[in-house]
């Protein structure tokens, strides 16, 4: 395991691929690998790209990666695909659709399965971002499946979130009101050469005028706590300077507007640095990660204790027979854990 970490830190792409595979499969030792990589992170700019299916996310990400490479940057791309209901694996194969950078070893593409996680992002994806950051990638782009309101999960992973909207689709613009509107730092009307693009831009502009723009990703510290499940802590960004999300028009398949899109991303990065928002983002991310891991590990421990006490069916039988009740069952399962914590 130590050799694998050393090879990744030495810049060997084969080691990076093996680490991400280990992370995605949750293979034995993956936690130790991610833990060892943590101290080497905090340098990559993480960009989230989301939006409705068919908006052209993969095409835009491909062109953005190519432009970043032209500017001398290294890039990692994680494309979150819908999970196969049979294997749990990715089914769309975004790497096939991103051909501009084929053969460039400094652009690392990886399709990963959403594995049923809300927002199309799993803990494995966050760990994969850690691996790419530790590897030394200057930019890490996470493209999500575009599942709607639950895409707020991307807030926990990305420094800047770009939301793509195809033109002439009133339903897609209205969908943004369900929640995804609040997490966008940059809005992109892709396929801007098609009829209806101007109307879509105007609709977005009108919707954004009524949105609160204070704080991280356009939400205040209190609202951010509701999104991530974490309390507002010290180091909150300076809310005297609000971020006004720009609307960028692109024609990704021709590479048009890519420069303006990158400029908008850079502007938001500078805003985060200037206002202290980047530090607060990191605090929110780590708090959310700790809470998520606690829930996952505690659930496994409690499931094992439930099995030791006869399993869920046995517990249900006693409740059905009115010999006990759900609250008492839970109290009995938690009793050993409470006893251990009290002793500590």
Secondary structure, 3 states (H helix, E strand, C coil): CHHHHHHHHCCCHHHHHHHHHHHHHCCCCHHHHHHHHHCCCCCCEEEEEEECCCCCHHHHHHHHHHHHHHCCCCEEEEEEECECCCCCCECCCHHHHCCCCCCCCCEEEEEEECCCCHHHCCHHHHHHHHHHHHHCCCEEEEECCCCCHHHHHHHHCCCEEEEEEECCCHHHHHHHHHCHHHHCCEEEEECCCCCCHHHHHHHHHHHHHCCCCCCHHHCCHHHHHHHHCCCCCCCCCCCCCCCCCEEEECEHHHCECHHHHHHHHHHHHHHHHHHCHHHHHHHHHHHHHHHHHHHHHHHHHHHHHHHHCCHHHHHHHHHHCCCCCHHHHHHHHHHHHHHHHHHC
